[in-house]
Amino acid sequence: MRRPRGHLWYEHVETILCHALGQGGRCLNFRMDSMMSDSDLLEPSIDPKKKVIGYRNVVCENPAGGARTVVSVRDTPGFVIDEPTERGGTNKGPTPVESVMGGLCGCDAAITHQVAHIMKFKYGDVSYSCDAEIDVRGARGVKGVRPYFEKVTVKKIFRSNESAERIEKLKANVEQRCPVSNLIRDAGVDLHIEWVIEPM
């Protein structure tokens, strides 16, 4: 079942807060739905009643009809999306699916930065590890099997000395605002995001 837009989606997100105590550590395991409410969300930084459409554009070239695609974005160097050699590619870049996984982590990082700036929240380096499960029958033409993710699991190592309450507020607002994670959830994917908190 798809979630209503504009609401937090806690059903599949489990949170682990780990606060180091000396050489050991203490991990608190709990679900976000037991901790957060809409009152924890920050006020929008834009008029919520006026729709504003943002425009994005990429230009892609697929040389000689192979698996490799060169993506150009704004005035950046761009990047290559490819397939491994065993699948007919040249192995010069991530696959399309791996690019989505990287985009998920990159989007989470960008929104974390945005929300932290609003909250005046201090944090250090963030590391991500993303794993996905896909039933490959879908991409091979088996009817009734979706060709995209069944499950995506993200482990986010987040370094901060802020309080657990402030961290939870940050997390709730990142989840509510992140375009890519919400896109994946709205597609019915079982998305788990685990925050592992370490001291700075």
C-alpha positions in Angstrom: 0.0 0.0 0.0 1.3 3.4 -0.9 1.6 6.0 1.7 -0.2 9.4 1.5 2.1 12.1 0.3 3.3 14.6 2.9 3.2 12.1 5.7 6.2 10.4 7.4 6.7 6.7 6.4 8.0 4.9 9.4 6.6 1.4 8.8 9.8 0.0 7.3 12.5 2.2 8.9 14.3 0.9 11.9 16.7 3.1 13.8 19.8 2.2 15.7 21.4 4.9 17.8 24.9 4.0 19.1 26.5 6.3 21.6 30.1 5.3 22.5 30.8 5.1 26.2 34.6 4.8 26.7 35.9 1.9 24.6 32.5 0.2 24.6 29.2 1.4 23.3 25.5 1.5 24.0 23.1 0.9 21.2 19.4 1.9 21.5 17.1 0.1 19.2 13.7 1.5 18.5 11.2 2.3 15.7 10.8 5.8 14.5 7.0 5.7 14.6 7.2 5.4 18.4 9.4 8.5 18.7 8.2 11.1 16.2 5.1 13.1 15.3 4.2 15.8 12.8 5.0 18.4 15.5 8.7 17.5 15.1 8.7 18.6 11.5 10.3 22.0 10.6 8.2 24.7 9.0 8.4 24.8 5.2 10.9 27.4 3.8 8.4 28.1 1.0 4.8 29.1 0.6 3.0 25.7 1.0 -0.1 26.9 -0.8 1.7 28.0 -4.0 3.0 25.2 -6.3 6.5 25.9 -7.6 7.8 23.6 -10.4 11.6 23.1 -10.5 13.1 22.2 -13.8 15.9 19.6 -14.3 17.6 18.6 -17.5 20.2 16.0 -18.4 21.6 15.1 -21.9 22.5 11.5 -22.6 24.4 9.8 -25.4 24.5 6.1 -26.1 27.5 5.6 -28.4 27.1 3.0 -31.1 24.1 1.5 -29.5 26.1 -0.3 -26.7 25.3 -0.5 -23.0 27.4 2.6 -22.1 25.6 5.9 -21.7 27.4 9.2 -21.2 25.4 11.6 -19.1 25.9 15.4 -19.2 24.6 17.6 -16.4 24.8 21.4 -16.4 28.5 22.5 -16.6 29.8 19.4 -14.7 32.1 16.8 -16.2 29.2 14.4 -16.3 29.4 10.7 -15.7 29.1 7.3 -17.4 26.4 4.6 -16.8 27.4 1.2 -18.1 27.1 -2.5 -17.6 29.7 -5.1 -16.7 31.5 -6.8 -19.6 29.6 -10.1 -19.0 26.4 -8.2 -19.7 27.6 -6.6 -22.8 29.0 -3.4 -21.4 32.4 -1.9 -21.1 32.5 -1.7 -17.2 33.3 2.1 -17.3 30.8 3.1 -14.7 27.9 2.0 -12.4 24.9 0.2 -13.9 21.6 2.1 -14.1 20.4 0.4 -10.9 23.6 1.1 -9.1 23.3 4.8 -10.2 19.8 4.9 -8.5 21.4 3.5 -5.3 24.1 6.1 -5.4 21.5 8.8 -6.1 19.6 7.6 -3.0 22.6 8.1 -0.8 23.6 11.3 -2.4 20.1 12.7 -2.1 20.0 11.7 1.6 23.3 13.5 2.1 22.2 16.7 0.4 18.9 16.8 2.4 20.7 16.1 5.6 23.0 19.0 4.9 20.0 21.2 4.1 18.0 20.3 7.3 21.1 20.5 9.5 21.7 24.0 8.3 18.2 25.1 9.2 18.5 23.4 12.6 22.0 24.7 13.3 22.9 21.0 13.8 26.6 20.0 14.0 27.8 16.8 12.5 30.9 15.3 10.9 31.6 12.8 8.2 28.8 10.6 6.9 29.4 7.1 5.4 26.8 5.1 3.4 26.5 1.5 2.4 23.6 0.5 0.2 22.4 -3.0 -0.7 19.5 -3.9 -3.0 17.6 -7.1 -3.8 16.1 -7.4 -7.3 14.2 -10.4 -8.8 16.1 -10.5 -12.1 13.3 -12.4 -13.8 11.5 -9.0 -14.3 14.2 -7.5 -16.4 14.4 -10.8 -18.4 10.8 -10.5 -19.5 8.9 -12.6 -17.0 5.4 -11.2 -16.8 4.1 -10.2 -13.4 7.6 -9.8 -11.9 8.6 -6.2 -11.4 11.9 -5.3 -12.9 13.1 -3.0 -10.1 13.9 -3.3 -6.5 12.3 -5.7 -4.0 14.2 -4.4 -1.1 16.8 -1.6 -0.4 18.8 -1.4 2.8 21.0 1.6 3.6 23.4 1.8 6.5 24.2 5.4 7.3 27.1 6.0 9.7 26.4 9.4 11.1 28.9 11.2 13.3 27.6 13.8 15.7 27.6 14.7 19.4 24.1 16.2 19.3 21.4 14.8 21.7 19.3 11.8 20.7 16.2 14.1 20.6 17.9 16.5 18.1 19.1 13.6 16.0 15.6 12.1 15.8 14.2 15.5 14.7 16.9 15.7 12.0 16.1 12.2 10.8 12.3 12.8 10.7 12.8 15.9 8.6 15.3 14.3 6.2 12.9 11.4 5.6 10.0 13.8 5.0 12.0 15.9 2.5 14.2 13.5 0.6 13.0 13.2 -3.0 14.7 10.0 -4.0 13.9 8.0 -0.9 10.2 9.0 -1.2 10.2 8.1 -4.9 11.5 4.6 -4.0 9.0 4.1 -1.2 6.1 5.3 -3.3 7.1 2.6 -5.8 6.3 0.0 -3.1 9.9 -0.9 -2.4 10.8 -2.2 1.1 13.3 0.5 2.1 15.2 0.3 5.3 17.4 3.1 6.4 19.5 2.4 9.5 21.3 5.3 11.2 24.3 4.3 13.2 25.4 7.2 15.4 29.0 7.6 16.3 30.7 10.5 18.2 32.6 13.1 16.3 
